[in-house]
Amino acid sequence: MADVEALGSAVRVAIYRELAKSPLNEYHANPIYILDSSIDDWIGLRNVRPDVREMITRLSYRRGDVLCFSDLSVLMSYAHGDAEARDLAKLGTRRRAVMAYLQVGPNDDFEALAAYWSVAYRRKDVLPILSSISQLPGGGQIGLSHLIPAQPRKLIYTYPTLDLATTGRLPDCHWTTFNFFSFHPQNIYLDLRLAANRLLEGYTKVPPPYKYGDALIFLNAEGDALHSCTYLCDELVFTKNGETISAPWIISELQDVRRLYSPLGVAAIQGFRRRWEQER
């Protein structure tokens, strides 16, 4: 532990960059990403001892313009008792997410709203919800989690459980993207080659502006997929940033996801729209 804490900032960045190349180094390949402007902003009002705050600040490092923290074992060694250990474990799994709501006013274009959110022939699912809100005096709002399909609605704001690892792997970003409209998720999308085949056979490339349900693929300079997520609206996406058990399903700002993956070599984000007409 002392050797880890004694590492200088530049040395830590260089060593952890190498460790991140192997998925066996779970918290180096998938560190805690701190998207806030400082450690204090990330911790917020949580009751964290000053020496723990100082240690997290000292052991944090930058990957691109994002602060990262990988030394969970060091963090847990600072716990004084079971209660603090639980609090620090919760801190270590904290991820920034967006609680998004759709505001529906009485004078909004109801048909346009219904058309936008009824991709995948889900008109009968979303129409009653939007209709009820639009008829309220002055309109109203509804969480986006109520407008997305059953599968992501069940997963949103949760962490994966071990029973999902029936194939020896936990769901990743591509599993999440290609199962967005699936009532029964298919584990074949854990195989990147099969996910790529699905993309080529059932999707069409589209430029911005993106629409609800579009798959956004983060590509490196060689054209390899580094990440994928599903576009919702207003630059918000449904995403799972990593395969680990500490990576939840969340709604995030697209710019935040871009910040996470840019240091890995993202050269472009390509949108793909599902060809629903060939599935009828």
Wavefront OBJ file of the C-alpha trace (Angstrom):
o trace
v 0.000 0.000 0.000
v 2.777 2.422 0.927
v 4.482 1.946 -2.439
v 1.233 2.699 -4.269
v 0.657 5.844 -2.235
v 4.252 6.962 -2.772
v 4.003 7.031 -6.569
v 4.400 10.439 -8.148
v 1.673 11.786 -10.406
v 3.553 11.339 -13.696
v 4.764 7.861 -12.737
v 1.244 6.830 -11.696
v -0.187 7.970 -15.031
v 2.458 6.046 -16.983
v 2.150 2.825 -14.956
v -1.633 2.841 -14.859
v -1.781 3.480 -18.600
v 0.098 0.216 -19.124
v -1.968 -1.681 -16.550
v -5.159 -0.483 -18.263
v -4.235 -2.408 -21.403
v -5.211 -5.697 -19.727
v -8.834 -6.350 -18.683
v -7.417 -8.451 -15.837
v -6.523 -5.167 -14.123
v -10.177 -4.321 -13.601
v -9.876 -0.954 -11.876
v -7.135 0.267 -14.193
v -8.943 -0.775 -17.369
v -12.215 0.572 -15.908
v -11.313 3.107 -13.212
v -13.656 5.265 -11.211
v -14.270 8.215 -13.525
v -14.680 11.549 -11.767
v -16.435 13.902 -14.160
v -16.862 16.658 -11.590
v -14.429 19.570 -11.513
v -12.760 18.422 -8.280
v -12.620 15.586 -5.764
v -14.559 17.710 -3.265
v -17.341 18.266 -5.810
v -17.442 14.519 -6.506
v -17.623 13.601 -2.815
v -20.183 16.333 -2.205
v -21.764 16.489 1.240
v -20.831 12.932 2.180
v -19.203 12.551 5.556
v -15.702 11.591 4.421
v -12.748 12.128 6.738
v -10.212 14.789 5.675
v -7.382 12.235 5.453
v -9.481 10.076 3.111
v -10.282 13.099 0.932
v -6.588 13.954 0.815
v -5.648 10.384 -0.120
v -8.216 10.231 -2.944
v -6.971 13.577 -4.265
v -3.349 12.439 -4.109
v -3.940 9.049 -5.768
v -6.237 10.371 -8.494
v -4.759 10.791 -11.958
v -5.834 12.151 -15.315
v -6.853 10.189 -18.357
v -7.354 12.881 -20.945
v -9.308 15.612 -19.171
v -11.058 13.191 -16.792
v -9.936 12.476 -13.238
v -9.633 8.761 -12.469
v -9.150 6.687 -9.334
v -8.080 3.042 -9.443
v -6.814 2.168 -5.965
v -9.917 0.696 -4.356
v -7.850 -1.519 -2.061
v -6.068 1.542 -0.674
v -9.388 3.322 -0.212
v -10.858 0.405 1.730
v -7.750 0.148 3.925
v -8.604 3.583 5.334
v -11.921 2.359 6.770
v -12.335 2.470 10.541
v -14.925 -0.236 11.054
v -17.659 -1.899 9.028
v -19.914 1.150 8.739
v -17.213 3.319 7.203
v -16.140 0.445 4.932
v -19.682 0.298 3.545
v -19.727 4.063 3.040
v -16.391 4.008 1.207
v -17.526 1.083 -0.946
v -20.600 3.098 -1.942
v -18.377 6.072 -2.730
v -16.214 3.836 -4.903
v -19.185 2.751 -7.012
v -20.639 6.248 -7.398
v -21.230 7.315 -11.002
v -22.598 10.585 -12.356
v -25.935 10.137 -14.097
v -28.749 12.315 -15.407
v -32.301 12.132 -14.074
v -34.044 13.339 -17.226
v -37.655 14.420 -17.670
v -39.748 15.246 -20.714
v -41.810 18.400 -20.299
v -45.076 18.245 -22.238
v -46.986 21.498 -22.615
v -50.641 21.909 -23.643
v -49.604 23.663 -26.863
v -46.845 21.249 -27.879
v -47.072 19.328 -31.134
v -48.485 16.123 -29.690
v -48.252 14.154 -32.933
v -44.590 15.067 -33.367
v -43.851 13.974 -29.798
v -45.715 10.714 -30.283
v -43.921 10.019 -33.561
v -40.499 10.693 -32.024
v -40.977 8.414 -29.007
v -42.844 5.601 -30.770
v -39.866 4.144 -32.657
v -40.010 0.342 -32.982
v -43.794 0.434 -33.377
v -44.259 1.328 -29.703
v -47.030 3.879 -30.386
v -49.577 1.996 -28.283
v -47.103 1.996 -25.372
v -46.208 5.685 -25.317
v -49.323 7.332 -26.775
v -51.535 6.923 -23.654
v -48.751 8.274 -21.427
v -48.106 11.366 -23.527
v -51.814 11.941 -24.085
v -52.539 11.895 -20.356
v -49.783 14.387 -19.602
v -50.748 16.754 -22.412
v -54.299 16.945 -21.060
v -53.192 18.129 -17.624
v -53.840 21.833 -16.914
v -50.637 23.526 -17.971
v -49.151 20.246 -19.139
v -46.745 18.153 -17.092
v -43.576 16.123 -17.119
v -42.551 12.486 -17.126
v -39.249 10.756 -16.516
v -37.548 9.459 -19.652
v -37.222 6.109 -17.902
v -40.988 5.674 -18.406
v -40.726 6.194 -22.174
v -37.955 3.735 -22.984
v -38.636 0.031 -23.680
v -39.088 -2.585 -20.964
v -35.551 -3.969 -21.057
v -33.617 -0.727 -20.436
v -36.391 0.478 -18.117
v -35.731 -2.552 -15.907
v -31.980 -1.918 -15.883
v -31.730 1.857 -15.657
v -29.967 3.239 -12.562
v -29.013 -0.271 -11.416
v -25.778 -2.223 -11.265
v -25.432 -5.645 -12.915
v -25.935 -8.683 -10.716
v -23.872 -11.838 -10.970
v -26.818 -13.845 -12.301
v -26.400 -11.884 -15.552
v -22.978 -13.487 -16.048
v -24.408 -16.808 -17.235
v -21.954 -16.876 -20.145
v -18.989 -15.993 -17.965
v -19.233 -12.319 -18.892
v -21.297 -9.418 -17.647
v -23.273 -7.207 -20.059
v -21.189 -4.510 -21.709
v -21.960 -1.440 -23.795
v -22.644 -3.371 -27.026
v -24.968 -5.847 -25.267
v -26.784 -2.820 -23.855
v -27.047 -1.007 -27.189
v -28.239 -3.919 -29.310
v -30.689 -5.170 -26.687
v -32.267 -1.742 -26.178
v -35.466 -2.721 -28.006
v -35.324 -6.443 -27.111
v -37.980 -7.837 -24.795
v -35.716 -10.820 -24.108
v -32.023 -9.797 -24.149
v -29.709 -11.819 -26.356
v -26.247 -12.661 -25.063
v -24.900 -13.117 -28.588
v -24.134 -9.395 -28.524
v -21.376 -10.048 -25.989
v -19.469 -11.263 -29.043
v -18.253 -8.123 -30.800
v -18.199 -9.890 -34.171
v -21.883 -10.826 -33.893
v -22.750 -7.325 -32.731
v -20.901 -5.928 -35.761
v -22.807 -8.295 -38.067
v -26.096 -7.129 -36.549
v -25.069 -3.537 -37.173
v -24.203 -4.169 -40.819
v -27.316 -6.231 -41.549
v -29.959 -4.251 -39.698
v -28.798 -0.638 -39.477
v -28.096 2.294 -41.782
v -25.445 4.950 -41.197
v -26.940 8.327 -40.307
v -25.366 11.750 -39.697
v -26.350 14.113 -36.875
v -28.814 15.221 -35.707
v -29.514 11.841 -34.156
v -32.930 10.534 -33.176
v -34.296 8.392 -30.382
v -33.099 4.806 -30.685
v -30.068 5.508 -32.881
v -26.996 3.443 -32.016
v -23.922 5.622 -31.566
v -20.639 3.800 -32.177
v -17.387 5.309 -30.890
v -14.665 4.429 -33.411
v -10.896 4.684 -33.299
v -8.732 5.678 -36.273
v -8.662 2.065 -37.504
v -12.466 1.836 -37.462
v -12.660 -0.422 -34.405
v -15.593 0.043 -32.029
v -14.444 1.230 -28.607
v -17.900 1.899 -27.176
v -21.552 2.166 -28.111
v -24.664 3.715 -26.587
v -28.257 4.570 -27.522
v -29.356 8.102 -28.315
v -32.420 9.402 -26.463
v -32.865 13.150 -27.009
v -31.189 16.527 -26.437
v -27.674 15.000 -26.428
v -28.635 12.422 -23.783
v -27.798 8.738 -24.200
v -28.536 5.443 -22.484
v -25.204 3.802 -21.735
v -23.227 1.282 -19.714
v -19.650 2.476 -19.505
v -17.764 -0.767 -19.021
v -18.351 -4.460 -18.453
v -17.614 -4.481 -14.730
v -20.102 -5.030 -11.935
v -19.439 -1.451 -10.787
v -20.623 0.049 -14.102
v -24.365 0.838 -13.897
v -26.867 1.482 -16.659
v -27.463 5.219 -16.760
v -28.660 8.180 -18.758
v -25.667 10.392 -19.449
v -24.770 13.463 -21.440
v -23.150 12.469 -24.720
v -20.293 14.896 -24.080
v -19.496 13.117 -20.801
v -19.325 9.727 -22.515
v -17.091 11.244 -25.182
v -14.775 12.553 -22.442
v -14.483 9.059 -20.946
v -13.524 7.359 -24.192
v -11.517 10.049 -26.000
v -8.287 9.084 -24.178
v -8.696 5.549 -25.553
v -8.367 6.862 -29.086
v -11.879 7.796 -30.210
v -11.578 9.418 -33.624
v -15.270 9.636 -34.543
v -18.794 8.867 -33.395
v -20.915 7.235 -36.086
v -24.688 7.036 -35.821
v -26.665 4.024 -37.032
v -30.463 3.808 -37.392
v -32.264 0.505 -37.261
v -34.086 -0.519 -40.446
v -37.432 -1.300 -38.863
v -39.212 -1.676 -42.190
v -37.350 -4.905 -42.966
v -38.404 -6.441 -39.621
v -42.172 -6.163 -40.096
l 1 2 3 4 5 6 7 8 9 10 11 12 13 14 15 16 17 18 19 20 21 22 23 24 25 26 27 28 29 30 31 32 33 34 35 36 37 38 39 40 41 42 43 44 45 46 47 48 49 50 51 52 53 54 55 56 57 58 59 60 61 62 63 64 65 66 67 68 69 70 71 72 73 74 75 76 77 78 79 80 81 82 83 84 85 86 87 88 89 90 91 92 93 94 95 96 97 98 99 100 101 102 103 104 105 106 107 108 109 110 111 112 113 114 115 116 117 118 119 120 121 122 123 124 125 126 127 128 129 130 131 132 133 134 135 136 137 138 139 140 141 142 143 144 145 146 147 148 149 150 151 152 153 154 155 156 157 158 159 160 161 162 163 164 165 166 167 168 169 170 171 172 173 174 175 176 177 178 179 180 181 182 183 184 185 186 187 188 189 190 191 192 193 194 195 196 197 198 199 200 201 202 203 204 205 206 207 208 209 210 211 212 213 214 215 216 217 218 219 220 221 222 223 224 225 226 227 228 229 230 231 232 233 234 235 236 237 238 239 240 241 242 243 244 245 246 247 248 249 250 251 252 253 254 255 256 257 258 259 260 261 262 263 264 265 266 267 268 269 270 271 272 273 274 275 276 277 278 279 280
